[in-house]
Amino acid sequence: MTKSTLHVLVALSMITGATFAAKERVVRFQNHVRVGYTDNIYKTADKTSSAFITDIINLSAKMTYSSRTDALFYWQPEFLYRFDADPKFITYQDLYARLNHAVSQRTFLTLSDRFRYQQKEGQTGAPGGGGPNNFNQNYIENELLGAVDYTLNDVSGLKVGAGYEFRVWDDATYGEWQNNTGGNNYNLISADGSYYRQMKPNKTQIMGGINYADLGYEGERGGYTAITPMVGVDQNFTPNVTGFGRFGYTFTSVDNVGVSSDSSAPYLQAGLEVSPSARTSVTTSLGYSLYRSENSFYNAQDQFSLGLGVRHDITAKIGLSGTFNYIYSSYMSDYSTYGGLPDAKDSLVTLGLRASYQVNRNNFVDLGYLFQTRVVSSGAPFSEWDSNRIDCAWRLRL
């Protein structure tokens, strides 16, 4: 039995078993077939172009077991054929499950698990082919989260949570070079606690809390621990405008091949959602934080991110959407996986455009374009690249 087949069987058994156990259930299905072309299928400096066909299935279900317990399941397998790539046929999986349970009138429990089998995103190899390569690097990732909300009174409460995440690459030696033995496999343990209080019911809520993260790579590569105290606010400005903000400071201890260094950096996460009309929606996001590195040369990065998404329905049948994302990463020499690497910087810009036409109640046709470009600083140990992708699609929604 292949790994992909096992993933499918596990997903089906989880969803099927939970579905039949529920008293009430709502199941939705969507199938998305895309035919397209990309001029840089591996996202490397030396471009390889290829046409592709992909079939993406979305199956979601909301289950109600009792007045105190409900669950959400989501499964998205993807079957991708690339005409000029090696291997030509690959499959991916994305499975999410969440359980909500009211322990009492004041205590609420949430458990969630997300399993993914995907291809790398954002990883880059060394210029000239040195170091870890960029081709066909797939990984298994699983993230288990749990949280308890306790209501103190009508306007305030407490929330505590914990999580465990791991990633295992198909190629166990991916990223294993120089003194970096153990590759890119990692384990991440997290915990958080917060106090929240409503200042104005259904309008303004403030919070204060602290987050903890402990990331460790296999072998001698090292990792980091980070503690982030923060304050925040959630605000409903109007019925059509809502936003949030989290502000704090992160204190970090980074361990690289037995050498430890301490650093600190601001923490910011903010977002705004605007609905000017029933047919138009705009979402924005802004962030700055310490993050695990998306390459094999550094264990951590200071990351600034900016996002914008716009959707507008021209008519009841024709819809347009666009996304813009900008990620700027700064890598300190102290974060490097072995001595001698300089400070480095890179930026990744992603622009996506999509048009959709509803043929009838269940069928849609789409046309999309995606552009990405990566720019790196002089002397950085990874390479620049850019890519263009265009596709047309048929979408069935039931």
C-alpha positions in Angstrom: 0.0 0.0 0.0 1.4 3.4 -1.0 1.7 6.3 1.4 -0.9 8.3 -0.6 -3.4 5.5 -0.5 -3.0 5.2 3.3 -3.7 8.9 3.7 -6.9 8.6 1.7 -8.1 5.6 3.8 -7.4 7.3 7.1 -9.2 10.4 6.0 -12.3 8.5 4.7 -12.5 6.4 7.9 -12.3 9.4 10.2 -15.0 11.4 8.3 -17.3 8.4 7.7 -17.2 7.2 11.3 -17.9 10.7 12.7 -20.7 11.4 10.2 -22.7 8.3 11.1 -22.3 9.0 14.8 -23.8 12.5 14.5 -27.5 13.4 15.2 -27.4 16.2 12.7 -25.0 16.8 9.9 -24.4 19.1 7.0 -22.1 17.8 4.2 -20.7 19.9 1.3 -18.7 18.7 -1.7 -16.7 20.6 -4.3 -14.6 19.3 -7.2 -12.1 21.7 -8.9 -10.3 20.7 -12.1 -7.7 23.0 -13.4 -5.6 22.9 -16.6 -2.7 25.3 -16.7 0.9 26.2 -17.5 3.7 27.6 -15.4 7.1 28.8 -16.5 8.9 27.8 -13.3 7.4 24.6 -11.9 10.3 24.1 -9.3 10.5 27.8 -8.4 14.3 28.0 -8.9 16.7 30.3 -10.7 17.0 27.9 -13.6 13.5 27.7 -14.9 11.7 24.6 -16.0 8.3 25.2 -17.6 5.5 22.7 -17.7 1.8 22.3 -18.4 -0.3 20.7 -15.7 -3.7 19.2 -14.8 -4.8 19.1 -11.2 -8.0 17.8 -9.6 -8.7 19.3 -6.1 -11.6 17.8 -4.1 -13.1 19.6 -1.1 -15.3 17.6 1.3 -16.5 19.3 4.5 -19.0 18.3 7.2 -20.4 19.9 10.3 -21.7 17.5 12.9 -23.9 18.1 15.9 -23.8 15.3 18.5 -25.7 17.0 21.3 -26.6 20.4 22.5 -23.1 20.6 24.1 -20.9 19.0 21.4 -20.3 19.6 17.7 -17.5 18.9 15.3 -16.1 20.2 12.0 -14.3 18.0 9.4 -12.5 19.2 6.3 -10.6 17.0 3.7 -8.9 18.3 0.6 -6.9 15.8 -1.5 -5.2 17.1 -4.7 -4.1 14.9 -7.7 -1.5 16.7 -9.8 -0.1 15.7 -13.2 2.9 17.7 -14.6 3.8 17.0 -18.2 7.5 18.1 -17.9 8.5 17.3 -14.3 9.9 14.5 -12.3 7.9 12.8 -11.0 5.0 13.6 -13.3 2.2 12.5 -11.0 2.0 13.5 -7.3 -0.8 13.7 -4.7 -1.2 15.9 -1.7 -3.5 15.7 1.3 -5.0 18.3 3.7 -7.2 17.0 6.6 -8.6 19.1 9.4 -10.8 18.1 12.3 -12.1 20.2 15.2 -14.2 19.2 18.3 -16.1 21.8 20.4 -17.5 20.7 23.8 -19.2 22.6 26.6 -17.9 21.0 29.8 -20.2 23.3 31.8 -21.9 26.7 31.4 -18.6 28.4 32.1 -16.0 26.0 30.6 -15.6 25.3 26.9 -13.1 22.8 25.4 -11.8 22.9 21.8 -9.5 20.2 20.3 -8.2 20.4 16.7 -5.8 18.4 14.5 -4.5 19.3 11.1 -2.6 16.8 8.9 -0.9 17.8 5.7 1.1 16.1 3.0 2.4 18.9 0.8 5.3 20.2 -1.2 7.7 22.8 0.2 6.8 26.5 0.0 9.4 29.2 0.3 12.4 26.9 0.6 15.3 27.8 -1.6 18.5 26.0 -2.5 22.0 27.4 -2.8 23.1 29.3 -6.0 25.0 27.1 -8.5 23.4 23.9 -7.2 25.3 23.8 -3.9 23.7 22.7 -0.6 20.2 21.1 -0.4 18.4 21.0 -3.8 15.0 22.4 -4.6 13.4 19.5 -6.5 10.4 17.4 -5.4 10.7 18.0 -1.6 7.5 16.8 0.0 6.7 16.6 3.7 4.2 15.3 6.3 3.1 17.9 8.8 0.7 17.4 11.8 -0.5 20.1 14.2 -2.5 19.2 17.3 -4.0 22.0 19.3 -6.1 22.2 22.5 -7.7 25.1 24.3 -9.9 25.7 27.3 -12.1 28.9 27.7 -13.3 29.8 31.1 -15.9 32.5 31.6 -15.3 34.5 34.7 -18.3 36.7 34.5 -20.5 38.5 31.9 -17.7 40.6 30.5 -14.4 38.7 31.1 -12.8 35.3 30.8 -9.6 33.3 30.6 -8.2 31.1 27.8 -5.3 28.6 28.0 -4.0 26.5 25.2 -1.2 24.1 24.1 0.0 22.6 20.9 2.4 20.1 19.3 3.5 20.2 15.7 6.0 18.1 13.8 7.2 17.9 10.2 8.9 15.0 8.5 10.4 15.2 5.0 10.2 12.4 2.5 13.9 12.8 2.0 15.4 12.4 5.4 18.7 14.0 4.3 17.1 17.1 2.9 18.9 20.1 4.4 21.6 17.9 5.8 25.0 19.5 4.9 28.0 21.1 6.5 27.5 20.8 10.3 23.8 20.6 9.9 23.1 16.9 10.6 19.6 15.7 10.9 18.1 17.7 8.0 14.9 19.8 8.2 12.7 17.6 10.3 11.5 19.4 13.4 9.2 19.4 16.5 7.4 22.4 17.8 5.8 22.7 21.3 3.7 25.7 22.1 1.6 27.1 24.9 -0.4 30.3 25.6 -2.6 32.0 28.1 -4.7 35.1 28.0 -7.2 37.2 29.8 -9.9 39.0 27.8 -12.5 41.6 28.8 -15.4 43.3 27.0 -15.2 47.1 27.3 -18.3 47.6 25.2 -20.5 44.6 24.5 -20.4 43.4 20.9 -18.1 46.3 20.1 -14.7 46.5 21.9 -12.8 43.7 23.6 -9.3 43.9 25.1 -6.9 41.2 26.0 -3.5 40.5 27.6 -1.5 37.3 27.4 1.7 35.4 26.8 2.8 32.9 24.2 5.6 30.3 24.5 7.3 28.3 21.6 10.0 25.7 21.7 11.3 24.6 18.2 13.8 21.8 17.9 15.4 20.3 14.7 16.6 16.7 14.6 20.3 16.1 14.8 22.8 18.9 15.8 21.1 21.8 13.9 19.6 23.3 17.1 16.4 25.4 17.3 15.0 28.2 19.4 12.8 29.0 22.4 10.6 32.2 22.3 8.5 34.0 24.9 6.1 36.7 23.8 4.0 38.8 26.2 1.4 40.9 24.4 -1.8 43.0 24.7 -4.5 43.3 22.1 -7.9 44.7 21.1 -10.8 43.4 18.9 -13.0 46.1 17.5 -16.3 46.2 15.7 -16.1 49.8 14.2 -19.4 49.4 12.3 -21.5 46.5 11.1 -19.4 46.4 7.9 -15.9 47.1 9.4 -14.2 44.9 12.0 -10.5 44.7 13.0 -8.1 43.3 15.6 -4.5 44.0 16.8 -2.0 42.2 18.9 1.1 44.1 20.1 4.0 42.7 22.1 7.7 41.8 22.3 9.4 38.5 21.7 12.4 37.3 23.7 14.3 34.5 22.0 17.2 32.1 22.7 18.5 30.6 19.4 20.7 27.5 19.5 22.8 26.7 16.5 25.2 23.7 16.5 25.8 24.1 20.2 26.2 27.9 20.2 23.4 29.9 21.9 22.5 33.5 21.4 19.8 35.7 22.8 17.8 38.3 20.9 14.5 40.2 21.1 12.1 41.7 18.5 8.7 43.4 18.4 5.6 41.4 17.8 2.7 42.6 15.8 -0.4 41.0 14.3 -3.3 43.0 12.9 -6.1 42.7 10.5 -9.1 44.6 9.1 -12.2 43.3 7.3 -14.4 45.8 5.3 -17.6 45.1 3.4 -18.5 48.3 1.5 -21.5 46.5 0.0 -23.2 43.1 -0.2 -21.1 42.4 -3.3 -17.7 43.7 -2.2 -15.4 42.6 0.6 -11.8 43.7 1.5 -9.5 42.0 4.0 -6.0 43.2 5.1 -3.4 41.8 7.4 -0.1 43.0 8.9 2.4 41.2 10.9 5.9 41.2 12.4 7.3 38.4 14.4 10.0 35.8 14.9 9.3 32.7 12.8 11.0 29.4 12.0 13.1 29.7 8.9 11.7 28.6 5.6 15.2 27.5 4.3 18.0 25.2 5.4 20.6 27.8 6.2 19.1 29.6 9.3 17.0 28.3 12.2 14.9 31.4 12.6 14.0 34.6 10.8 12.4 38.0 11.7 9.5 38.2 9.4 7.3 41.1 8.2 4.2 40.3 6.3 1.5 42.3 4.5 -1.6 40.9 2.9 -4.5 42.3 0.9 -7.5 40.4 -0.5 -10.4 41.9 -2.5 -13.5 40.2 -3.9 -16.3 41.8 -6.0 -19.3 40.3 -7.6 -20.0 42.2 -10.8 -23.3 40.4 -11.3 -25.0 37.5 -9.6 -23.0 35.2 -11.9 -19.7 37.0 -12.4 -17.1 37.4 -9.7 -13.6 38.8 -9.5 -11.0 38.4 -6.8 -7.4 39.4 -6.2 -4.8 38.8 -3.6 -1.5 40.5 -2.8 1.0 39.2 -0.3 4.4 40.6 0.7 6.8 38.8 3.0 10.2 40.3 4.1 12.6 38.1 6.0 15.7 39.1 7.9 18.2 36.4 8.9 20.9 37.2 11.5 24.3 35.5 11.3 23.6 34.2 14.9 20.6 32.3 13.5 22.7 30.4 10.9 22.9 26.6 11.1 26.7 26.7 11.0 29.3 29.4 11.5 30.4 31.7 8.7 27.0 32.6 7.1 26.4 36.4 6.9 23.3 38.4 7.8 20.8 38.0 4.9 17.5 39.4 3.7 14.9 38.3 1.2 11.5 39.3 0.1 8.7 37.2 -1.5 5.9 38.9 -3.5 2.8 37.0 -4.5 0.0 38.4 -6.8 -3.1 36.4 -7.7 -6.1 37.3 -9.9 -9.1 35.2 -10.5 -12.4 35.5 -12.4 -15.4 33.2 -12.0 -18.6 32.7 -13.9 -21.5 30.7 -12.5 -22.9 28.6 -15.3 -25.8 27.3 -13.2 -26.5 26.5 -9.5 -23.8 23.9 -9.2 -21.2 24.6 -12.0 -18.7 27.4 -12.3 -15.8 28.1 -14.7 -12.7 30.0 -13.5 -9.7 31.7 -15.0 -6.7 32.5 -12.9 -3.2 34.1 -12.9 -0.5 33.8 -10.3 2.8 35.7 -10.2 5.6 35.2 -7.6 9.1 36.7 -7.3 11.8 36.3 -4.7 14.6 38.9 -4.3 17.6 38.2 -2.0 20.3 40.4 -0.6 23.9 40.3 -1.9 25.9 37.4 -0.4 22.8 35.5 0.8 23.2 31.7 0.6 20.0 31.2 -1.4 18.9 32.1 -4.9 16.4 34.5 -6.6 13.6 33.3 -8.8 10.3 34.3 -10.3 7.3 32.4 -11.7 4.2 32.9 -13.7 1.2 30.5 -13.7 -2.1 30.7 -15.6 -5.0 28.2 -15.5 -8.6 27.7 -16.5 -10.9 25.6 -14.4 -14.2 23.9 -14.0 -15.7 23.8 -10.5 -18.6 21.6 -9.3 -20.2 22.5 -6.0 -22.9 20.4 -4.3 
